[in-house]
């Protein structure tokens, strides 16, 4: 019997099968895990763990990814010689910027211009394979003004494709919501207990990138319109939670015009602290505009309901 770790992250069941966070891991899943580890060079152990969780649909009951348990599981496999992990790095917390690969796939392409109707159908492809994850990470890391960062909690990523050739023109990422946003919470009007219970029915649009050589009129608002139609079913399929509201935060100095063109509502400014400023040391340092989009007509009363 193969023994993989002694903690809840990775243990075999009585029949000798591997288990991670209470889930049996079969031969096909083990093959996929090995492929991820072998092909995603340059990722940290935690990034590999999150990638494995996303590909296999592993989530906790509240919708977050069991990254710690998955990392322990991978380390247990490595200790038994079943795969080879990268060396441990100094702590890289969730939300930290990460190194990204630089490959020919991510190099600038030929200019794409014109109105959106002339570049062919626009499609959103859910990022699923190791190759798609690597390309997403590279494009966002190289061309998004915030770079690539390990997303907070649950996440769903799309590559944006144009035309019959399915040319990659951008990236879109959704992740877990901000824990507290005063203007959002006032707009919803929910009580504290209700906020805690219903918060995971809010999803954050944490990255939106159109590649700099893509200058297609109305492409951004077209993508956002498609995304809000796709998101409820895709998010529910992955996390078994029906999202009711999408939020995004736009830095001051950036207009957020595409969101307004796609009928998102501007609620006001954040306090400017960021997710990690629990000591309130950065209050007012970098306020952002909060925009939201209800995914259903009765989103607010349903979020406010006990």
N, C-alpha and C positions, 0 to 999 in steps of 0.2 A: 504494500500500500504506500502511495506517495504521500508524504506529509508535507504540507506547505504552510508553515507558520503555526503559531499557537493562539493568535488573537482572532477576533471576529473577522478581520480582513481576509484571511485565507486559511481555510481548514478543509480537510477531506471529509466526506460523509462516510457512513458506515460501509458503503459499497466501494469505497476507494476513489470515488470521483472527486475532482477538485471543486472547491466552493469558494466564492468570494462574496462577502457581505450577505450571506444567507442564500446565494444563488449557486446552483450547480453549473459548473463550467465543463462543457463537453469537448470532444476532440475537435469539432469544427471551429468552435470558439477559440480553442487554444491555438489552432493554426492561424486564425485571424490576428490574435494577440501577438504571436511571433512575427507576423508580417508587419504589423504596425511598428513594433520595436526595431525590426531590421531596416525598414524603409524610411522611418522618420528620424534620420540622423540630425543631431543638433538640438533635439528637444530634451528638456530636463525630465527627471523621473515623474514629477507631478504632472507635467504637460502630457507625457505619455499616458499616465493614468487617466487624465481627463479625456484624452482622445479615445482610449479604450472604452470608457464609460459611454461616451457619445455614440460610438459605432455600435455598441452592443445594447444601447438603450437602458443602461443601468442607472436607476435613480432611487433616491430615498422616497419614502411615502409623501413627504412634503414637496417633492419635485427637484431637490438639489442632487448634484452628482456626488456619489460616494468616493470622492477622490482619494482620501486618506486610506480607506480600505483597499481600493484598487492598487494604490502604490505599494502597500504592504504585500498584496497578493503578487505583484510583479517581482518584488524583492525576494519573496519566498521561492518563486519559480527560478529566479537567477541563482539563488543559493543552492538549488538542487541541479544546476547545470542545464535547465530546460530552455533558457534563453540568456542573452547577455545584455545587461543594462548599461547605460552611460554612467560614468563616475558621478558620485554625489556632488552637488554644487552647494555653495553657501546659500542660505535660505532665500528663496524667491517666492514671496507671498502671492496669493491670488490678487489680481489687480496690478501686479508689477509688469512693467514693460519687459519684453523678452527679445532675445536675439532671434533674427529671422534669417533664413537662407537667402542667398542671392544667386539666382540661376537665370539661364536664358529664357525660361518660361515667363519670368516676371519682368523681362526687359521691355522698354517701350515699344509699342507696335506702330503700324502706320496710322496716321490721323483718321479718325472717323467723325464725319461732320454731316450736317443737314438736319432737317426736321425728323422727329421720331418716327413718323409714318414711312420714311424712305429707307430705314435701316433694317426693315424686316421685323418679324414678331420678336417681342421681348419676352424672355422666359426667366424664371427663378428656379435654380437647381439646388436642392438641399445638399449641403456639404456632407458627404458620408464616407468616401474612401480615403485612405491615407494620402493618396496623391492630391485629392481635392483639399484636404486639410492643409497640406504643405503649401499649395498654391495660394489658398486663402491667407494663410499666415504671412507668406512672402509679400503679396500685394498690399495687404493692410499695413504690414510693417514698413514697406518701402514708400508707400504713397499716401497713407492717411496721416493727417497732421498730428494725431495723437499716438500714432504707431500701433503696434500690436500689443495687447495685454491679455493675460489670462482672465477670461470672463468671470464675473461673480455668479456663483450658483449655477442654475440651469442656463442652457444656451442653445440657440438654433442659428445656423449660418447658411447663407445662400451665396452662390456665385450668380452673377447677373449675365445673361447671355443674349446676344443679338443676332438676328438673321438666320438663314438656313444653315450657315456654317457654324452657328452657336459660338460666335466670338465672345470671349470674356470681356465685359465692359465695366465690371465693378463688383463690389462685395457688399453684403448686408448682414448685420448680426443683431440678434435679439438675445437678451439675457434677463436675469432676475432684476426686479425693480429696486429702486432706491428705497432704503429702509424708512426714511422719513423725508418728505418734501412738504414744507409748510403750505405752499400755495396749492399743491395738489390735494393735500389732506383737507384743507379748508374748502376747496371746490367740491370734493366728494361729500364732505360733511359727516364722515364716519367717526364713531366713538373709538377709543383706544383699543378696546377688546375686539371690536369688529375689524379694525385695521389689521391687527395681528392675525385674525382668522382669515381675512379675505385678501391680504396683500399679494399672495402668489397668483391672484387672478389679474394682476397688473404685470405687464411685460415691458421691459426697457429696450428701446432701439439704441443700442450702445455703439454701433459703428455703421456708417453709411459712406461708401466710397464709390465715386465714379472716376475711372482712371483718367489721368490728366491729358492723355492724347485723344480722349473721347469728348467731343464737343457737339452733342446732339440736343437740339432744342426740345424742351419738355420731357427729356428722358427721366430726370429725377422724379418729377411728380408722377409720371407713368409708372415707374418702379414702385413708388410708395403706394399708389392705388392698388397695384397687383398684390403687394405684400400684405396689406391689411385684409385682403380677401383670402389669401392663402394661410395666413398665420394661425387663425383659430383652429383649423383642422390639423395642421402640421404640429402645432404645439400640443394639442390634446392627444394626438397619436403618440407623441414622444413622452409626455409627462402625465397623461391622464388628468389634466386640469384644463377646464375651459377658460381661456383668457377673455376678459371683458373690456380691458382698456390698455392702450399702448401709450407709453410716455417717451419723451426724448429730452435731452438737455443740450442747448446750443450755446456755445461760448459767445460772450459779448464781442462785437466786431464782426460776427458772422450772421448774415441776415436770416438764415433759415427760410428763405423764400420758397423753396420747393415744398416744405411742410405746409406752409400757408396755402400754396397753390393746390395742395392735395387735401385741403379742408381740415387740417389739424388746428386745434385751438391753443392760442398762447395764453397761459394762465398768469405769468409774472416771473419774477426772478427768484433764484435760490438764495440761501444765506451765504453761499460762496465758500463753504467749508470743505466740501468733498466727503466721500464715504469714510475715510480713515481718520478724520479730525475729531476724535471723540473728546478731546480736551478743549474744543472750541478755540484753539489757538489761531486759526486762520479765518475767523468769521469776517465775511465781507471781502476776502482776498481775491476771489475769482467767481463772482456771481454769474449764473447762466440762466438763459431763458428756458422755462419749462413749457413744453407743448405736449398736448395729449390728443388721442384719437379714440373715441368710443367705438368698440368693435360691434356692439349691439345697441339698439335704440334705448334700451332701459339699463345701460351699464351702471349709471350712478345709483339708482335705487337698489339695484342688485348688490352693488359693492357696499352700500350703506346698510343693507338688511342684516339683522341679527342671525 
